[in-house]
Amino acid sequence: MKRLITFTLTAISTATLALLISAPAQSRDVYTDQTPPPPKEFQPPRPRDGYVWATGFWDWNGKNFHWVNGTWLVERRARHWVADHWEQSDARWHFVPGRWEQAPISEAHR
């Protein structure tokens, strides 16, 4: 029974990770008048070759903020990850989803 539970949890985790890695960043316009809480301090697990750490962020569900944990993303050649974040414009806040961007030439030629 313990082996079945372990196998099932591993399969679910692997499938979820595969979806997160392959899914393009969601394009959504989220605005709120509420100031997001400061990011949580978190030391990611030890580095993994071929992956980059996407830090966690505060998500807005229309009523309140909830924390979304960081995750490892498969590295993309000549690209770097720009983390999800909030930008203030006057009294409102706009959520900017994480995305891959072309790496500067110095990074792209490593």
C-alpha positions as CSV (number, residue, x, y, z in Angstrom):
1,M,0.0,0.0,0.0
2,K,2.8,2.4,0.9
3,R,4.5,1.7,-2.4
4,L,1.3,2.4,-4.3
5,I,0.8,5.8,-2.5
6,T,4.4,6.7,-3.2
7,F,4.1,5.8,-6.9
8,T,0.8,7.7,-7.2
9,L,2.2,10.8,-5.5
10,T,5.3,10.7,-7.7
11,A,3.2,10.3,-10.9
12,I,1.0,13.2,-9.9
13,S,4.0,15.4,-9.1
14,T,5.7,14.5,-12.4
15,A,2.5,15.2,-14.4
16,T,2.0,18.5,-12.6
17,L,5.6,19.6,-13.2
18,A,5.4,18.7,-16.9
19,L,2.3,20.8,-17.3
20,L,3.9,23.8,-15.5
21,I,7.1,23.5,-17.5
22,S,5.4,23.2,-20.9
23,A,2.5,25.6,-20.4
24,P,3.1,29.1,-21.7
25,A,2.8,32.0,-19.2
26,Q,-0.7,33.0,-18.7
27,S,-1.5,36.3,-20.3
28,R,-4.0,38.0,-17.9
29,D,-4.6,41.5,-16.9
30,V,-5.0,41.6,-13.1
31,Y,-5.4,44.9,-11.3
32,T,-6.2,45.7,-7.6
33,D,-6.3,48.7,-5.4
34,Q,-4.9,46.7,-2.5
35,T,-1.1,46.7,-2.0
36,P,0.4,43.2,-2.3
37,P,2.2,41.9,0.8
38,P,6.0,41.9,0.6
39,P,7.5,38.7,-1.1
40,K,8.2,35.9,1.3
41,E,11.8,35.2,2.0
42,F,12.6,31.7,0.7
43,Q,15.9,29.9,0.1
44,P,15.2,27.6,-2.9
45,P,16.4,24.0,-2.8
46,R,19.9,23.3,-4.0
47,P,20.5,24.3,-7.7
48,R,19.6,21.8,-10.3
49,D,21.6,21.6,-13.6
50,G,19.4,22.5,-16.6
51,Y,16.8,24.4,-14.5
52,V,16.2,27.9,-13.2
53,W,14.4,28.8,-10.1
54,A,11.1,30.8,-10.6
55,T,10.5,32.6,-7.3
56,G,7.1,32.5,-5.6
57,F,4.7,35.4,-5.8
58,W,1.5,36.8,-4.4
59,D,-1.6,36.0,-6.6
60,W,-4.8,38.0,-6.4
61,N,-8.1,36.1,-6.5
62,G,-10.4,39.2,-6.6
63,K,-10.8,39.3,-2.9
64,N,-7.4,38.7,-1.3
65,F,-3.8,37.7,-2.0
66,H,-2.5,34.1,-1.6
67,W,1.1,33.0,-1.9
68,V,2.1,30.8,-4.9
69,N,5.3,28.8,-4.1
70,G,8.3,29.0,-6.4
71,T,9.2,26.2,-8.7
72,W,12.0,24.9,-11.0
73,L,11.7,25.6,-14.7
74,V,13.5,23.8,-17.5
75,E,16.2,26.2,-18.7
76,R,15.8,27.7,-22.2
77,R,18.8,28.3,-24.4
78,A,19.7,32.0,-24.8
79,R,16.7,33.1,-22.6
80,H,16.4,34.2,-19.0
81,W,13.4,34.0,-16.6
82,V,11.7,37.3,-15.5
83,A,9.8,36.5,-12.4
84,D,6.1,37.2,-11.8
85,H,5.7,40.5,-10.0
86,W,3.5,43.5,-9.1
87,E,4.0,47.0,-10.5
88,Q,2.4,50.0,-9.0
89,S,0.7,52.7,-11.2
90,D,-0.7,55.5,-9.2
91,A,-2.9,53.9,-6.5
92,R,-3.4,50.7,-8.4
93,W,-1.3,47.5,-8.7
94,H,-0.9,45.5,-11.9
95,F,0.2,41.8,-11.9
96,V,2.9,41.1,-14.5
97,P,3.2,37.3,-15.1
98,G,6.6,35.7,-15.3
99,R,8.0,35.2,-18.8
100,W,11.1,34.1,-20.7
101,E,13.1,36.9,-22.4
102,Q,16.0,36.9,-24.8
103,A,19.1,36.8,-22.7
104,P,21.7,39.6,-23.0
105,I,24.5,38.6,-25.4
106,S,26.9,38.0,-22.5
107,E,24.6,35.4,-21.0
108,A,23.5,33.8,-24.3
109,H,27.2,32.9,-25.2
110,R,27.9,30.9,-22.0
